[in-house]
Amino acid sequence: MTIAQLLQVTLIVFSLGLSGFCFTLARRLRRLNDLESGLGGAIAVMTSEISRLEKSILLAKSEATAATRALSGEIERAKEERAFWLLQQKFAQADPVRQARLQRRRRREVVVADV
């Protein structure tokens, strides 16, 4: 046997081994990409979950924005009411004489002293 023939036999054996390896790898890859039980199914489930979570996040964000707007409106209304209440207190403290005028005057009895 010559060196050329030996190299050809070695090349044929190596090619057969490599084709067996490729066949096994292709079969494993098909099982991995199977949509029922493999990684493909897991990827499909994760994709649908991501879509659902994105919708939930957008809904929560819109609800939070609406709640923030409502709360800021309530805060502004509370500030206005507090300012009005403070103004009423200032008027009540500054004008005690006016309240006395509004009360009904009592008649005074005049007592005439005998001289």
C-alpha positions in Angstrom: 0.0 0.0 0.0 1.3 3.3 -1.0 1.1 6.5 1.0 -1.5 7.9 -1.4 -3.8 5.0 -0.9 -3.3 5.2 2.9 -4.3 8.8 2.9 -7.4 8.1 0.8 -8.5 5.3 3.2 -7.9 7.7 6.2 -9.9 10.4 4.4 -12.8 8.0 3.8 -12.9 6.8 7.4 -12.7 10.4 8.6 -15.5 11.4 6.2 -17.7 8.5 7.5 -17.1 9.5 11.1 -17.9 13.2 10.3 -21.1 12.3 8.5 -22.2 10.2 11.5 -21.5 13.2 13.8 -23.4 15.6 11.5 -26.4 13.2 11.3 -26.5 12.9 15.2 -26.1 16.7 15.5 -28.9 17.4 13.0 -31.2 14.9 14.9 -30.5 16.7 18.2 -31.0 20.1 16.7 -34.4 19.0 15.3 -35.5 17.8 18.8 -34.2 21.0 20.3 -36.3 23.2 17.9 -39.4 21.1 18.4 -42.3 23.4 19.3 -44.0 20.9 21.6 -41.2 19.9 24.0 -38.0 21.5 22.9 -36.3 24.8 23.1 -38.5 26.1 20.3 -41.6 25.6 22.5 -39.9 27.4 25.4 -39.0 30.3 23.2 -42.6 30.5 21.9 -44.0 30.5 25.5 -41.5 33.1 26.6 -42.4 35.3 23.6 -46.1 35.2 24.4 -45.3 35.9 28.1 -43.2 38.9 27.2 -46.0 40.2 25.0 -48.5 39.8 27.9 -46.1 41.4 30.4 -45.6 44.4 28.0 -49.3 44.9 27.8 -49.6 44.7 31.6 -46.8 47.2 32.0 -48.5 49.7 29.6 -51.8 49.3 31.4 -50.1 49.8 34.8 -48.3 52.9 33.5 -51.5 54.4 32.2 -53.3 53.8 35.5 -50.4 55.3 37.4 -50.5 58.4 35.2 -54.3 58.8 35.7 -53.8 58.4 39.5 -51.1 60.9 39.5 -53.2 63.4 37.6 -56.2 62.8 40.0 -53.9 63.2 43.0 -52.4 66.4 41.8 -55.9 67.8 41.3 -56.8 66.8 44.8 -53.7 68.4 46.2 -54.4 71.7 44.3 -58.0 71.7 45.6 -56.7 71.1 49.2 -54.3 74.0 48.9 -57.1 76.3 47.7 -59.3 75.2 50.6 -56.5 75.7 53.1 -55.8 79.2 51.8 -59.5 80.0 52.0 -59.6 78.6 55.6 -56.6 80.7 56.6 -58.2 83.8 55.1 -61.4 83.1 57.1 -59.3 82.8 60.3 -57.6 86.1 59.6 -60.9 87.8 59.1 -62.3 86.3 62.3 -59.3 87.5 64.3 -59.1 90.9 62.8 -62.8 91.9 63.3 -64.0 91.0 66.8 -65.6 94.5 67.1 -67.9 93.9 64.2 -69.3 90.7 65.7 -70.2 92.8 68.8 -72.1 95.3 66.7 -74.2 92.5 65.2 -75.5 91.4 68.6 -78.8 92.8 69.7 -78.6 95.7 72.2 -80.3 95.3 75.5 -82.3 98.1 76.9 -80.9 99.7 79.8 -83.1 100.5 82.7 -82.6 104.0 84.0 -82.9 104.1 87.8 -83.9 107.5 89.1 -82.6 108.2 92.5 -84.8 110.0 95.0 -83.2 113.2 96.1 
